Amino acid sequence: MFIRIHTAALSGIDAVRVAVEVNIAGSGLGLYLVGLPDNAVKESEQRIRAAFENSGEKMSGRKVVVNLAPADLRKEGASFDLPIAIGILAAMQRISPRLLEETMCCGELSLDGSVMPVRGVLSLAIAAREAGLKRLILPQENAAEAAVVEGLEVIGVDSLRQTIDFLNEECTLSPATPQSVEEFDQSANRYEEDFADVKGQSHVKRALEIAAAGGHNVLMIGSPGSGKTMLARRLATILPPLTTEEALETTKIHSVAGLQRFDGLMTRRPFRAPHHTASPVSLIGGGQSPRPGEVSLAHNGVLFLDELPEFGRSVLEVLRQPLEEHEIVVSRARYNVAYPANFTLVAAMNPCPCGYYNHPTKECLCSPGSVLRYMGRISGPLMDRIDLHIEVTPVEPSELQSAAVGESSAVIRERVIRARAIQRARFRGIEGVYTNACMNTAMLREYCSLDAAGEQLLRRAMERLSLSARAYDRILKVARTIADLSGREQIEVGDVAEAIGYRSLDRENWGK
């Protein structure tokens, strides 16, 4: 008998429909898997045989051929266990085919017949809905994540036996309930860190507020213990809550990477902080079985690179494309996948190898040449893509001992949300542009016009600082964000001056 079951395979962060075709006929014995399966899929035979035995079923004594179509798409992972097992049982007439025509299945089988969670189920649920299917059967632990897809019944199962009984309509399973909007909104702003914990550093807080409001990249330069890491970890607390669309896309990425914790949509913006020993592949993604890298896991959130000069030169250079394109395309001999990578880069570094160059009280032991070599580990093109260069100075003991409490993250976040609302209205109808940092040259001409005083100041800065055209554009974008935070339609000369002031590494040349 021939039967066809619906499932899907992951490709990037999306899922591609796969038909599990099972045929039991003719002479011969054994199970034959075809359709470009990887080792994990090939090993499913032993898991399925053991699951059958422990679920009160038996494998057919005839020749069983299972084809995973399309045959030219490589199938990876153990999520094909459940659909293959259901297909074999349906071909053996142990499962009624009535519900199978409008059902997609996925799940890994344990030897005792229980159904184990798999990665990427949100992408599979979206693929099932787009295919016009009515329901998705998947592991119970994955049900909350897939339930956020509207127009699809998500049936969570614990075992192969339970799945068989459901498809034979011998038991009733209720569809999973999606996460409510109230739960989504309430959990979005719960953070352990808060800007109120930071003593002093008012100029750095102001720069981070601008970065959050406009989606700008930040580099903090300061001596050890000045608070760079503490400040960076609080940037996510002032970012606007994820929209539903952003949460769906972010959850898809983390689910495909196997990092989702089976509790529905992600409600907090991601904060990723890879160690400086990270490889280029771990940062941009890829590998033998392609997975998203850190730049994609930070999508819609923050990528924090501490001790920036300690990262390998080749690692840092791979950031140049995603910082411009907000996407990373991984091309290999066997595959070509694209991952979204629209993140805010926050980097931190010491001013020199010993860390005390220009320190107010401690003496720097580094030679001028070693300082230049240390700073030279970061290429000019990468530095050009960072909007805000901030000098972080040590906090005075009197400020540390002060009982005064600074502005909380909630207060700062409200200003950021208002500025982002202005930008959403400005860029309404323009696909892929949501913040000032995403503006192209044509948008800069339209939305970042300067008065005579502003143009003169910026022209003088370009000449004195030897700024590139990219730096010129980024100053305009930052000035636009500063004006948005103040609620002004027109960029004023003070906004331009403040934006220039955040190019601290370029200012080293001022007056030369």
N, C-alpha and C positions, 0 to 999 in steps of 0.2 A: 504494500500500500504506500501511496505517496502523500506527504503532508508538508505544508509550508508554515513556518512560524516567523513572526516579525521580531527583530531586535535591531541593534545599532552598534556601530563602531566609532570610536573617537578619532577625530582628525583635527588637530589643533585644539581649540576650545569648543568646537562644534561636533555634532554627531552625524554620521552618515548611515542611512537605513541599510540594514543587512537582512537578507532573507535566509533563514535556516531551512534548507530543503532536506527532507529525510525520505529515503526510499528503502523499503524492505521487500525484497523480491529476489527471485532467482536462486541459484545454488550457491553454496559457499557459507563460510562462517566468519565472524569477527565484525568489528566496527571500523569503518574507513572514513577518515576526516579529510576533506579536500576543500580548496578555496583559499589557499595561502594562509593557513593558520600558523601562529608562532608556537614556541615550545609550550607555553602556558595553556594554549588551546588544545594542543595535541595531548597533553597530560590529562585533559578533562575526562578521557575514557575511563581511567582508573577511579577518579572521583565519582563519576556517574554510576559505575558498576557497584561501588561500595554503598553509595547513597540509595540505590535501588534495593539492595539487600536489606538495609536498615530501615527501609520505608515500606517493606512488605511487597515489593515488586521484583520482577525478574527481567533480565536483559533477554532480548529476542535470541532464539537459537539459530536464526537465519542471518544471512549477510545484510548488514546495515550500512548504507552509504549516506553520509551527511555532507552536504555541500553548503558552503557559506558564500553566498552571492551578494555583490559582484566578486568574481574570482580574482580580479587583479588588484583588489584592495587588501592590504595586509591586515589580518585580524590579530589583535593583541589583548592579553589579559584573560582573567578567569570569569568575566561577566557573561560569557557564552555558555557556561555550564548549565544554567537553568533552562534557557530556551532549547538547547540541544536535548536535554533530558525530557522536556515536555514534548518536543517533536518526536522523539523515539517512542514515547508512550502513546502519543496520538496515532502514530503510524501502526502501532501494535493494537490499536483500538481499545486502549485502556483509559483514554481521555476522550471525551466528546469534543468534536471539532467545532461545535456551534459558536462558542465564544472566542475561538482563536483567530478568526478572520479580522476582528476589530480590536485585538489585544497585542501589545508589545511586551516582551519579557526580558529581564536581565537579572543576573545574580550569580554568585559563586556558591558552589555546593561543598559542604563539609562531608567527610566520610560518613558521619552519622545521619545525613539527610537534612541537616539544618542549612538555612540559606544565609550566607555571609554577605556583609556590605561590600559594595564596589565603588569605584570613583567615577565621577562624570555623570551622575544620574540626572542632574538638572539639564544638561545638554541632551540627554536621551529623552527626557520628558518633552522638551521643546520639539525635538525631531518627531516624536509620536503625535503631538498635536498638529504639527505642520503636515503630517502624512494623513490626517483625517481619521486617526484611530480613536477609539472611545476610551480605552483604559491602558494603564501601564502596571504590570505586576513586577515587583522589585523587592529587595530585602526590607524588612520592617524598619531597620535602623536608617535607611535612606528615604523613608516615606515623607518625613517632614520637609526635606529639602526639595523633593520633586513636587510636593503638593502646592507649591506657590504658582505653578503653571495653571492658568485658568482654562476651563473647557476640557479637562482631562480627569478621569477617575484614576486616582493613584491608590493601588491596593498593595499594602505591605504584608508580606508573608514571612513566617518564621521557619518553615520547613517545606521540603518537597511534598510530604504527605498532605499538608494543609493546602498547597497549591493544587494538587490533584483533586482534592475534595471540592475546592472552590470552582475549578473549571468544569467539574462534573455536576455542579450545582447541588452538591450534597451538604454544603455549609455556606453561610453568608458572612462576608467580610465587609465592613464599612470602609468607604474611602477615607483616606487621611484628610484631616482638617488643615487648611493652610494657616500660616501665621497671620494674625489679625494686624490691621494697620496700627492699632493702639499699641500692641506689643512691639511692633517694629519701631515706632516713634519713641517709645519709652526707653527701650534698651540702647538706642543709638548714641545717647550722650552720657553714658556711664563710664567714667574714666577714673582711674586711681590717681593719676597725675593732675596737677592744676597749676596754672601760672601764678596763683596766689602764693604758692610755696617758694617762688623765686624772689630772692632779695636783690634789690637794685636792678642793674642791667636794663634800665628803661629804654635805652636806644636800641638794644637787641630785641626787646619785646615789640617795639614799634616796627622794626624791620620784619619780624616774623609775622606780625599782623598784616603787613602789606603783602608778604609772600602768600599767606593764606587767602587773602582777598582776591588776588589776581592770578594765583597759580604759578608764582615765580620761583625759580631755583635760587638756593641760598648757599653761600660758603661762609663759615664762621672761622676766623683766625684768632687764636688766643693761646695763652700759656696753659700748662696743665692745671686743672682745678679751678679754672675761671668760670665754669658752668656751661660749656658748649653742649655736652651730652644731655645735661639736665634740661636745657632749653629746647634742644631738638626733639626730645621725647614728648614735649608738651605741645608741639605744633599740631599734632593730630587732634588735640582737644579743642582747638579753636576753628577747625575746618567745619563747614556746614555738614549737617547729616546727609547720608547717602539718599539720593532719590531712589524710587523703586527700580527704575531702569538701571541706575548705577549699581544697585545692590544685586540685581540679577546678573549683570555682567561680571561683577567682582566674585560673586559666589560661583559662577561657572568656572572661572579661572582656578579658584582654590579647590573646587571639586575635582576638576580634571587633574590637578597636581596631587590629589589625595590628601589635602589638608583640611577639608571641611569636616566639622565635628557633628554632622547629622542633626542639626537643630534648626533647620530652615535657612532663611536668608541671612547672609552676613549683614549686621546692622551698624558695625563700626568701620570706619575707613582703615584700611590696612596700614601698618607701620612695619616696614622690613628693614633690618639692620644686619646685613651680611658681614662676616668677618673679613679682614683685609687679606686673608689667604684665599679668598674665593677665586675660582677659575672663570675664564670668559664664558664657558658653557653654563656654569651655575648662575651667572648673572643674566645672560640673554636667553637661555633655554636651549633645548635641543637634546642631544644625546642619542644613544642607540634606539631607545623608545622615547620619542620626543615628549618633553614635559615643559611647562612654562618655567622661565627663570625668574630671578628676583625682580627684574624690571617689570615683568608682567604681574607678579604676585603683589607688587606695590601699586598696580593700576587703580586709579581713583583715590590713592592715598599718598603715603610718604615713603621714599627710599632714603635711608640715612646711611651715609658712608663715613664712619668715624676713622680718624687717622688717614685721611685721603692720600697723602703721598706714599703710604706704605702699601697701597694696592699696586699690583703690577701695571706697567704702562699699557700692555695689551688689554688688560681688563678695563682700564679707564677709557681707552679709546673706543671700545664697543658701545659706550654710552652716547656717543655723538649722534648717531642716527635716531635712536628713540627719543632723545631730547628735542630733536627737531620735528620728527615725523609722528611722534606719539604712537609708534607701532614698531614692532620688530619682526622682520621676515627671516626665518631660519631656513636656509637652503642646504640640503644634503643630497647625496646621490640617490637615496631611496625615498625622500619625501621633501615637500616644500610646504611649510606651515607659517601662518601669520598670527602673532599674538599681540593684543592691544597692550600699550605701555604708556599711558597718559598719567604720569606721576609727578609729584613735586620732589625734586632732588634737594636734600639737605646734606651738606658735607661739612666736616670739621677737620681742622688741622692745626698743628703747632706752627709758630712762625719760623722755627729753625730746628735743627736736630736736637738740641738740648731743651728747647721749648721756652727759653727766657729772653729771646730777642725783643728789645724795647720794653722789657718788664720794668715797672716802676721801682722795685726794690731789689730784685735779684739780678746778678750779673750774668750776661750771656757768655759762654765759653767757646762759641763757634767762630771760626774765621769767616770773613766776608765771602770767600769762595765757597765754603761749605753751605752757607745760607743760600747763596744763589743756586747751587746745585740741588739743594733740598726743594726750593720753590720750583725749580725747573723740572721736577718729576711730573708736574701737571702741565700738560701741553697748552699752548695758547688757544687752539681751537676749542678745547674743552672749557677753558676758563672764559672764553667768549660767550659760551652758552649759559653761563651762570649770571643771573640778573643782579643779585645783591651780594656784595662782598662786605662782611661785617667784622670789625675788630672787636673782640670780646676782651675786656680788661678785667683784672681781678677785682672782686668786690671788697670794699673797705671793711675792716673789722667792725666799725661802728654800725654799718648797714646790716651786717650779719646778726648783730646783737639787738637790732631794733625790733620792737614789738609790732611795728606798723605792718599791715597786710596789704599787699598790692592788689591790683585788679584781678578778679577771678577769670578763669577761662570762659565761663558762661557770659560774662559781660563783654569780653573781647569778641566772642563768637557772634553775638548779636550784631556788632558792627560789621563783621565779616559777612554775615548773611545778608545784611542790607546792601553791601557793595556787590555781592554776587547777584542779587536780584536785579540791580541796575544793569549788570552785564548780560544776564539772561534776556532782559527786555531788549537790550541793544543788539544782541546777536540772534534774536528770534528768527527762525526760518533758515539759518545758516548751519548746515550739517557739520558736526565735528568741532564747532567753535562754541565754547561755553565760558571761557575766561579771557581776560586781556592777554595772557601769555600766549594764547593760541592765535592771535591776530596775524594775518599776512600783510604784505606790503600795501596792498590796495586798501585794506581796512585801516592801516595806520594813517594813510592820507585822509581817509574819511572821518575817523573818530579821534585823531590825535593832532589836530591843528593847533599851532602855537601862535601867540601874539608876537609882536616885534621884539619885545624884551626877552621872551622865552627863546625865540629863534637865535637871537644874538648870543645869549648865554650858552646855548647848546653848541653853536658854531665855534665859540671860543674854547669850549671844553674839548671838542673834537680835535682842534688844532693843537692845544696844549698837551692833551693826554694821548695823542696819536691813536684815537679809538678807531676800530673797524666799523664797517657799515652795519654788521650784526650788533655790535655794542650800541651804536646809534639807535637802532630799532628797539633794543631792549630798554634803553633809557626812556624812550617814548612810552613803551608799554607800562613801565613802572610809574611814570608820571601820571599816566591815565588812571592807574589804580589808586594812586594817592588822591587824585581829584574825586574819584568815585567814593572813597572812604569819607571824604568831606561833603559829599552830595553835590559837587559842582559839575556842571555840564562842560565848562571851558577849563582847559588846563592853564594854570597860572605859572608865573615865573618861579614862585616858591616851590611848586610841585616839581618843576624841572631841576631846581637846585638841590632839592632833597634826593631826587633820583640819581643825580650825578654824585652826590655824597656817598651813595652806597656802592660806588665803584672804587673801593679803597685801594685795591691793588693797582689800579690804573693811576690813582692819584700819586703814587710814588714818583711819577714823572712830572707832576705839576710844578711849574716854575723852572724846569730844566731847559 
